[in-house]
C-alpha cells in the first residue's frame, strides 16, 4: 500500500488515498475526506508502479 495525493474533483482540495498495487486495475468509490462527496477512483498498476490514476465525480 502507498499513499497517492490528488485534487478532489468537487472541492479541488488536495487529498490523499491509500492504493493497493497488488490489484493491477481496479475501480471503486471513496468519499472525499474534505467535502464527503463520492469520488470514482481508478488506479492502474504495472508491477508495483502506478501507471494511470483517475479520480472523477459521480454524476447523479
PyMOL Python script that loads the backbone (N, CA, C, O; Angstrom):
from pymol import cmd

cmd.read_pdbstr("""\
ATOM      1  N   UNK A   1       0.847  -1.179   0.000  1.00  0.00           N
ATOM      2  CA  UNK A   1       0.000   0.000   0.000  1.00  0.00           C
ATOM      3  C   UNK A   1       0.897   1.248   0.000  1.00  0.00           C
ATOM      4  O   UNK A   1       1.937   1.290   0.656  1.00  0.00           O
ATOM      5  N   UNK A   2       0.460   2.247  -0.750  1.00  0.00           N
ATOM      6  CA  UNK A   2       1.172   3.517  -0.685  1.00  0.00           C
ATOM      7  C   UNK A   2       0.178   4.659  -0.839  1.00  0.00           C
ATOM      8  O   UNK A   2      -0.927   4.484  -1.352  1.00  0.00           O
ATOM      9  N   UNK A   3       0.595   5.819  -0.387  1.00  0.00           N
ATOM     10  CA  UNK A   3      -0.264   6.994  -0.381  1.00  0.00           C
ATOM     11  C   UNK A   3      -0.123   7.757  -1.692  1.00  0.00           C
ATOM     12  O   UNK A   3       0.986   7.990  -2.174  1.00  0.00           O
ATOM     13  N   UNK A   4      -1.272   8.147  -2.267  1.00  0.00           N
ATOM     14  CA  UNK A   4      -1.281   8.912  -3.509  1.00  0.00           C
ATOM     15  C   UNK A   4      -2.054  10.212  -3.275  1.00  0.00           C
ATOM     16  O   UNK A   4      -3.174  10.182  -2.767  1.00  0.00           O
ATOM     17  N   UNK A   5      -1.464  11.347  -3.640  1.00  0.00           N
ATOM     18  CA  UNK A   5      -2.083  12.670  -3.455  1.00  0.00           C
ATOM     19  C   UNK A   5      -2.673  13.161  -4.777  1.00  0.00           C
ATOM     20  O   UNK A   5      -2.079  12.974  -5.839  1.00  0.00           O
ATOM     21  N   UNK A   6      -3.854  13.796  -4.700  1.00  0.00           N
ATOM     22  CA  UNK A   6      -4.517  14.332  -5.883  1.00  0.00           C
ATOM     23  C   UNK A   6      -5.558  15.361  -5.453  1.00  0.00           C
ATOM     24  O   UNK A   6      -5.795  15.552  -4.260  1.00  0.00           O
ATOM     25  N   UNK A   7      -6.179  16.022  -6.433  1.00  0.00           N
ATOM     26  CA  UNK A   7      -7.215  17.017  -6.141  1.00  0.00           C
ATOM     27  C   UNK A   7      -8.597  16.393  -6.241  1.00  0.00           C
ATOM     28  O   UNK A   7      -8.879  15.623  -7.159  1.00  0.00           O
ATOM     29  N   UNK A   8      -9.457  16.736  -5.286  1.00  0.00           N
ATOM     30  CA  UNK A   8     -10.844  16.282  -5.314  1.00  0.00           C
ATOM     31  C   UNK A   8     -11.540  16.927  -6.521  1.00  0.00           C
ATOM     32  O   UNK A   8     -11.381  18.128  -6.743  1.00  0.00           O
ATOM     33  N   UNK A   9     -12.309  16.154  -7.307  1.00  0.00           N
ATOM     34  CA  UNK A   9     -12.996  16.729  -8.463  1.00  0.00           C
ATOM     35  C   UNK A   9     -14.199  17.605  -8.095  1.00  0.00           C
ATOM     36  O   UNK A   9     -14.800  18.222  -8.974  1.00  0.00           O
ATOM     37  N   UNK A  10     -14.551  17.666  -6.827  1.00  0.00           N
ATOM     38  CA  UNK A  10     -15.661  18.514  -6.373  1.00  0.00           C
ATOM     39  C   UNK A  10     -15.165  19.815  -5.739  1.00  0.00           C
ATOM     40  O   UNK A  10     -15.515  20.909  -6.181  1.00  0.00           O
ATOM     41  N   UNK A  11     -14.345  19.674  -4.698  1.00  0.00           N
ATOM     42  CA  UNK A  11     -13.937  20.860  -3.922  1.00  0.00           C
ATOM     43  C   UNK A  11     -12.526  21.343  -4.262  1.00  0.00           C
ATOM     44  O   UNK A  11     -12.112  22.399  -3.784  1.00  0.00           O
ATOM     45  N   UNK A  12     -11.784  20.595  -5.074  1.00  0.00           N
ATOM     46  CA  UNK A  12     -10.439  20.923  -5.538  1.00  0.00           C
ATOM     47  C   UNK A  12      -9.385  20.967  -4.434  1.00  0.00           C
ATOM     48  O   UNK A  12      -8.275  21.455  -4.649  1.00  0.00           O
ATOM     49  N   UNK A  13      -9.733  20.457  -3.256  1.00  0.00           N
ATOM     50  CA  UNK A  13      -8.745  20.367  -2.178  1.00  0.00           C
ATOM     51  C   UNK A  13      -7.784  19.211  -2.475  1.00  0.00           C
ATOM     52  O   UNK A  13      -8.156  18.219  -3.101  1.00  0.00           O
ATOM     53  N   UNK A  14      -6.547  19.365  -2.011  1.00  0.00           N
ATOM     54  CA  UNK A  14      -5.581  18.274  -2.120  1.00  0.00           C
ATOM     55  C   UNK A  14      -5.927  17.232  -1.065  1.00  0.00           C
ATOM     56  O   UNK A  14      -6.025  17.546   0.121  1.00  0.00           O
ATOM     57  N   UNK A  15      -6.109  15.995  -1.503  1.00  0.00           N
ATOM     58  CA  UNK A  15      -6.401  14.897  -0.589  1.00  0.00           C
ATOM     59  C   UNK A  15      -5.491  13.728  -0.935  1.00  0.00           C
ATOM     60  O   UNK A  15      -4.776  13.767  -1.936  1.00  0.00           O
ATOM     61  N   UNK A  16      -5.517  12.701  -0.117  1.00  0.00           N
ATOM     62  CA  UNK A  16      -4.717  11.514  -0.396  1.00  0.00           C
ATOM     63  C   UNK A  16      -5.530  10.260  -0.099  1.00  0.00           C
ATOM     64  O   UNK A  16      -6.457  10.272   0.710  1.00  0.00           O
ATOM     65  N   UNK A  17      -5.158   9.187  -0.771  1.00  0.00           N
ATOM     66  CA  UNK A  17      -5.774   7.883  -0.546  1.00  0.00           C
ATOM     67  C   UNK A  17      -4.675   6.833  -0.567  1.00  0.00           C
ATOM     68  O   UNK A  17      -3.641   7.000  -1.214  1.00  0.00           O
ATOM     69  N   UNK A  18      -4.924   5.746   0.157  1.00  0.00           N
ATOM     70  CA  UNK A  18      -4.019   4.610   0.113  1.00  0.00           C
ATOM     71  C   UNK A  18      -4.424   3.709  -1.048  1.00  0.00           C
ATOM     72  O   UNK A  18      -5.593   3.350  -1.187  1.00  0.00           O
ATOM     73  N   UNK A  19      -3.454   3.350  -1.877  1.00  0.00           N
ATOM     74  CA  UNK A  19      -3.703   2.499  -3.035  1.00  0.00           C
ATOM     75  C   UNK A  19      -2.988   1.160  -2.850  1.00  0.00           C
ATOM     76  O   UNK A  19      -1.896   1.095  -2.287  1.00  0.00           O
ATOM     77  N   UNK A  20      -3.626   0.096  -3.335  1.00  0.00           N
ATOM     78  CA  UNK A  20      -3.085  -1.253  -3.209  1.00  0.00           C
ATOM     79  C   UNK A  20      -2.566  -1.735  -4.564  1.00  0.00           C
ATOM     80  O   UNK A  20      -3.365  -2.063  -5.441  1.00  0.00           O
ATOM     81  N   UNK A  21      -1.249  -1.785  -4.755  1.00  0.00           N
ATOM     82  CA  UNK A  21      -0.694  -2.185  -6.052  1.00  0.00           C
ATOM     83  C   UNK A  21      -0.791  -3.683  -6.327  1.00  0.00           C
ATOM     84  O   UNK A  21      -0.416  -4.127  -7.412  1.00  0.00           O
ATOM     85  N   UNK A  22      -1.284  -4.475  -5.373  1.00  0.00           N
ATOM     86  CA  UNK A  22      -1.390  -5.917  -5.606  1.00  0.00           C
ATOM     87  C   UNK A  22      -2.536  -6.260  -6.564  1.00  0.00           C
ATOM     88  O   UNK A  22      -2.588  -7.369  -7.096  1.00  0.00           O
ATOM     89  N   UNK A  23      -3.457  -5.308  -6.786  1.00  0.00           N
ATOM     90  CA  UNK A  23      -4.537  -5.493  -7.751  1.00  0.00           C
ATOM     91  C   UNK A  23      -4.213  -4.602  -8.941  1.00  0.00           C
ATOM     92  O   UNK A  23      -4.170  -3.379  -8.808  1.00  0.00           O
ATOM     93  N   UNK A  24      -3.987  -5.202 -10.092  1.00  0.00           N
ATOM     94  CA  UNK A  24      -3.454  -4.473 -11.251  1.00  0.00           C
ATOM     95  C   UNK A  24      -4.335  -3.312 -11.707  1.00  0.00           C
ATOM     96  O   UNK A  24      -3.836  -2.206 -11.917  1.00  0.00           O
ATOM     97  N   UNK A  25      -5.641  -3.549 -11.862  1.00  0.00           N
ATOM     98  CA  UNK A  25      -6.556  -2.477 -12.254  1.00  0.00           C
ATOM     99  C   UNK A  25      -7.813  -2.612 -11.413  1.00  0.00           C
ATOM    100  O   UNK A  25      -8.328  -3.713 -11.221  1.00  0.00           O
ATOM    101  N   UNK A  26      -8.299  -1.493 -10.918  1.00  0.00           N
ATOM    102  CA  UNK A  26      -9.465  -1.501 -10.053  1.00  0.00           C
ATOM    103  C   UNK A  26     -10.244  -0.210 -10.196  1.00  0.00           C
ATOM    104  O   UNK A  26      -9.690   0.818 -10.586  1.00  0.00           O
ATOM    105  N   UNK A  27     -11.522  -0.262  -9.881  1.00  0.00           N
ATOM    106  CA  UNK A  27     -12.374   0.922  -9.850  1.00  0.00           C
ATOM    107  C   UNK A  27     -13.246   0.804  -8.614  1.00  0.00           C
ATOM    108  O   UNK A  27     -13.889  -0.223  -8.394  1.00  0.00           O
ATOM    109  N   UNK A  28     -13.267   1.852  -7.813  1.00  0.00           N
ATOM    110  CA  UNK A  28     -14.086   1.846  -6.615  1.00  0.00           C
ATOM    111  C   UNK A  28     -14.479   3.274  -6.272  1.00  0.00           C
ATOM    112  O   UNK A  28     -13.963   4.225  -6.859  1.00  0.00           O
ATOM    113  N   UNK A  29     -15.393   3.421  -5.322  1.00  0.00           N
ATOM    114  CA  UNK A  29     -15.867   4.736  -4.898  1.00  0.00           C
ATOM    115  C   UNK A  29     -15.421   4.975  -3.467  1.00  0.00           C
ATOM    116  O   UNK A  29     -15.580   4.122  -2.593  1.00  0.00           O
ATOM    117  N   UNK A  30     -14.858   6.156  -3.248  1.00  0.00           N
ATOM    118  CA  UNK A  30     -14.446   6.560  -1.908  1.00  0.00           C
ATOM    119  C   UNK A  30     -14.825   8.020  -1.722  1.00  0.00           C
ATOM    120  O   UNK A  30     -14.705   8.817  -2.652  1.00  0.00           O
ATOM    121  N   UNK A  31     -15.282   8.374  -0.529  1.00  0.00           N
ATOM    122  CA  UNK A  31     -15.691   9.747  -0.258  1.00  0.00           C
ATOM    123  C   UNK A  31     -14.485  10.648  -0.018  1.00  0.00           C
ATOM    124  O   UNK A  31     -13.486  10.230   0.566  1.00  0.00           O
ATOM    125  N   UNK A  32     -14.598  11.889  -0.478  1.00  0.00           N
ATOM    126  CA  UNK A  32     -13.568  12.895  -0.220  1.00  0.00           C
ATOM    127  C   UNK A  32     -13.498  13.148   1.283  1.00  0.00           C
ATOM    128  O   UNK A  32     -14.531  13.274   1.941  1.00  0.00           O
ATOM    129  N   UNK A  33     -12.294  13.220   1.821  1.00  0.00           N
ATOM    130  CA  UNK A  33     -12.129  13.453   3.257  1.00  0.00           C
ATOM    131  C   UNK A  33     -12.440  14.895   3.656  1.00  0.00           C
ATOM    132  O   UNK A  33     -12.558  15.187   4.846  1.00  0.00           O
ATOM    133  N   UNK A  34     -12.574  15.795   2.694  1.00  0.00           N
ATOM    134  CA  UNK A  34     -12.872  17.202   2.981  1.00  0.00           C
ATOM    135  C   UNK A  34     -14.361  17.501   2.791  1.00  0.00           C
ATOM    136  O   UNK A  34     -15.019  17.973   3.718  1.00  0.00           O
ATOM    137  N   UNK A  35     -14.896  17.228   1.590  1.00  0.00           N
ATOM    138  CA  UNK A  35     -16.283  17.609   1.287  1.00  0.00           C
ATOM    139  C   UNK A  35     -17.265  16.438   1.353  1.00  0.00           C
ATOM    140  O   UNK A  35     -18.473  16.649   1.249  1.00  0.00           O
ATOM    141  N   UNK A  36     -16.775  15.221   1.523  1.00  0.00           N
ATOM    142  CA  UNK A  36     -17.582  13.993   1.679  1.00  0.00           C
ATOM    143  C   UNK A  36     -18.336  13.567   0.426  1.00  0.00           C
ATOM    144  O   UNK A  36     -19.188  12.683   0.514  1.00  0.00           O
ATOM    145  N   UNK A  37     -18.063  14.153  -0.733  1.00  0.00           N
ATOM    146  CA  UNK A  37     -18.695  13.717  -1.967  1.00  0.00           C
ATOM    147  C   UNK A  37     -18.032  12.437  -2.474  1.00  0.00           C
ATOM    148  O   UNK A  37     -16.843  12.224  -2.236  1.00  0.00           O
ATOM    149  N   UNK A  38     -18.792  11.576  -3.177  1.00  0.00           N
ATOM    150  CA  UNK A  38     -18.235  10.315  -3.671  1.00  0.00           C
ATOM    151  C   UNK A  38     -17.351  10.522  -4.908  1.00  0.00           C
ATOM    152  O   UNK A  38     -17.734  11.213  -5.852  1.00  0.00           O
ATOM    153  N   UNK A  39     -16.181   9.918  -4.883  1.00  0.00           N
ATOM    154  CA  UNK A  39     -15.219  10.012  -5.976  1.00  0.00           C
ATOM    155  C   UNK A  39     -15.008   8.609  -6.549  1.00  0.00           C
ATOM    156  O   UNK A  39     -14.732   7.664  -5.810  1.00  0.00           O
ATOM    157  N   UNK A  40     -15.140   8.484  -7.863  1.00  0.00           N
ATOM    158  CA  UNK A  40     -14.817   7.213  -8.503  1.00  0.00           C
ATOM    159  C   UNK A  40     -13.311   7.191  -8.767  1.00  0.00           C
ATOM    160  O   UNK A  40     -12.787   8.020  -9.512  1.00  0.00           O
ATOM    161  N   UNK A  41     -12.639   6.248  -8.155  1.00  0.00           N
ATOM    162  CA  UNK A  41     -11.179   6.157  -8.211  1.00  0.00           C
ATOM    163  C   UNK A  41     -10.801   4.962  -9.083  1.00  0.00           C
ATOM    164  O   UNK A  41     -11.292   3.853  -8.873  1.00  0.00           O
ATOM    165  N   UNK A  42      -9.923   5.195 -10.068  1.00  0.00           N
ATOM    166  CA  UNK A  42      -9.475   4.125 -10.967  1.00  0.00           C
ATOM    167  C   UNK A  42      -7.953   4.179 -11.103  1.00  0.00           C
ATOM    168  O   UNK A  42      -7.428   4.913 -11.941  1.00  0.00           O
ATOM    169  N   UNK A  43      -7.247   3.404 -10.281  1.00  0.00           N
ATOM    170  CA  UNK A  43      -5.798   3.293 -10.454  1.00  0.00           C
ATOM    171  C   UNK A  43      -5.454   2.069 -11.311  1.00  0.00           C
ATOM    172  O   UNK A  43      -6.176   1.072 -11.301  1.00  0.00           O
ATOM    173  N   UNK A  44      -4.349   2.157 -12.050  1.00  0.00           N
ATOM    174  CA  UNK A  44      -3.849   1.022 -12.833  1.00  0.00           C
ATOM    175  C   UNK A  44      -2.362   0.884 -12.560  1.00  0.00           C
ATOM    176  O   UNK A  44      -1.607   1.854 -12.642  1.00  0.00           O
ATOM    177  N   UNK A  45      -1.956  -0.323 -12.236  1.00  0.00           N
ATOM    178  CA  UNK A  45      -0.569  -0.605 -11.877  1.00  0.00           C
ATOM    179  C   UNK A  45       0.069  -1.560 -12.864  1.00  0.00           C
ATOM    180  O   UNK A  45      -0.608  -2.381 -13.484  1.00  0.00           O
ATOM    181  N   UNK A  46       1.369  -1.443 -12.999  1.00  0.00           N
ATOM    182  CA  UNK A  46       2.196  -2.450 -13.657  1.00  0.00           C
ATOM    183  C   UNK A  46       3.283  -2.781 -12.648  1.00  0.00           C
ATOM    184  O   UNK A  46       4.145  -1.958 -12.342  1.00  0.00           O
ATOM    185  N   UNK A  47       3.222  -4.003 -12.139  1.00  0.00           N
ATOM    186  CA  UNK A  47       4.110  -4.361 -11.036  1.00  0.00           C
ATOM    187  C   UNK A  47       3.730  -3.528  -9.825  1.00  0.00           C
ATOM    188  O   UNK A  47       2.563  -3.478  -9.437  1.00  0.00           O
ATOM    189  N   UNK A  48       4.698  -2.886  -9.242  1.00  0.00           N
ATOM    190  CA  UNK A  48       4.459  -2.021  -8.079  1.00  0.00           C
ATOM    191  C   UNK A  48       4.329  -0.554  -8.477  1.00  0.00           C
ATOM    192  O   UNK A  48       4.199   0.309  -7.609  1.00  0.00           O
ATOM    193  N   UNK A  49       4.361  -0.260  -9.784  1.00  0.00           N
ATOM    194  CA  UNK A  49       4.350   1.123 -10.265  1.00  0.00           C
ATOM    195  C   UNK A  49       2.970   1.569 -10.719  1.00  0.00           C
ATOM    196  O   UNK A  49       2.297   0.863 -11.470  1.00  0.00           O
ATOM    197  N   UNK A  50       2.552   2.740 -10.261  1.00  0.00           N
ATOM    198  CA  UNK A  50       1.287   3.329 -10.687  1.00  0.00           C
ATOM    199  C   UNK A  50       1.458   3.884 -12.101  1.00  0.00           C
ATOM    200  O   UNK A  50       2.281   4.771 -12.326  1.00  0.00           O
ATOM    201  N   UNK A  51       0.679   3.360 -13.057  1.00  0.00           N
ATOM    202  CA  UNK A  51       0.776   3.783 -14.449  1.00  0.00           C
ATOM    203  C   UNK A  51      -0.261   4.827 -14.811  1.00  0.00           C
ATOM    204  O   UNK A  51      -0.006   5.703 -15.637  1.00  0.00           O
ATOM    205  N   UNK A  52      -1.446   4.735 -14.187  1.00  0.00           N
ATOM    206  CA  UNK A  52      -2.529   5.655 -14.511  1.00  0.00           C
ATOM    207  C   UNK A  52      -3.385   5.832 -13.258  1.00  0.00           C
ATOM    208  O   UNK A  52      -3.557   4.897 -12.475  1.00  0.00           O
ATOM    209  N   UNK A  53      -3.917   7.036 -13.079  1.00  0.00           N
ATOM    210  CA  UNK A  53      -4.798   7.301 -11.948  1.00  0.00           C
ATOM    211  C   UNK A  53      -5.869   8.283 -12.383  1.00  0.00           C
ATOM    212  O   UNK A  53      -5.570   9.354 -12.910  1.00  0.00           O
ATOM    213  N   UNK A  54      -7.125   7.906 -12.154  1.00  0.00           N
ATOM    214  CA  UNK A  54      -8.247   8.811 -12.434  1.00  0.00           C
ATOM    215  C   UNK A  54      -9.088   8.953 -11.170  1.00  0.00           C
ATOM    216  O   UNK A  54      -9.348   7.974 -10.471  1.00  0.00           O
ATOM    217  N   UNK A  55      -9.501  10.163 -10.890  1.00  0.00           N
ATOM    218  CA  UNK A  55     -10.414  10.466  -9.797  1.00  0.00           C
ATOM    219  C   UNK A  55     -11.495  11.357 -10.376  1.00  0.00           C
ATOM    220  O   UNK A  55     -11.245  12.516 -10.708  1.00  0.00           O
ATOM    221  N   UNK A  56     -12.698  10.813 -10.495  1.00  0.00           N
ATOM    222  CA  UNK A  56     -13.782  11.539 -11.182  1.00  0.00           C
ATOM    223  C   UNK A  56     -15.000  11.682 -10.294  1.00  0.00           C
ATOM    224  O   UNK A  56     -15.259  10.851  -9.422  1.00  0.00           O
ATOM    225  N   UNK A  57     -15.753  12.768 -10.535  1.00  0.00           N
ATOM    226  CA  UNK A  57     -17.018  12.929  -9.823  1.00  0.00           C
ATOM    227  C   UNK A  57     -18.021  11.920 -10.366  1.00  0.00           C
ATOM    228  O   UNK A  57     -17.912  11.467 -11.506  1.00  0.00           O
ATOM    229  N   UNK A  58     -18.980  11.583  -9.547  1.00  0.00           N
ATOM    230  CA  UNK A  58     -20.030  10.648  -9.944  1.00  0.00           C
ATOM    231  C   UNK A  58     -21.249  11.455 -10.285  1.00  0.00           C
ATOM    232  O   UNK A  58     -21.844  12.103  -9.424  1.00  0.00           O
ATOM    233  N   UNK A  59     -21.624  11.415 -11.560  1.00  0.00           N
ATOM    234  CA  UNK A  59     -22.797  12.190 -11.995  1.00  0.00           C
ATOM    235  C   UNK A  59     -24.057  11.547 -11.437  1.00  0.00           C
ATOM    236  O   UNK A  59     -24.213  10.326 -11.433  1.00  0.00           O
ATOM    237  N   UNK A  60     -24.951  12.412 -10.967  1.00  0.00           N
ATOM    238  CA  UNK A  60     -26.168  11.895 -10.332  1.00  0.00           C
ATOM    239  C   UNK A  60     -27.364  12.086 -11.200  1.00  0.00           C
ATOM    240  O   UNK A  60     -28.471  11.707 -10.817  1.00  0.00           O
TER     241      UNK A  60
END
""", "prot")
cmd.dss("prot")
cmd.show_as("cartoon", "prot")
cmd.util.cbc("prot")
cmd.orient("prot")
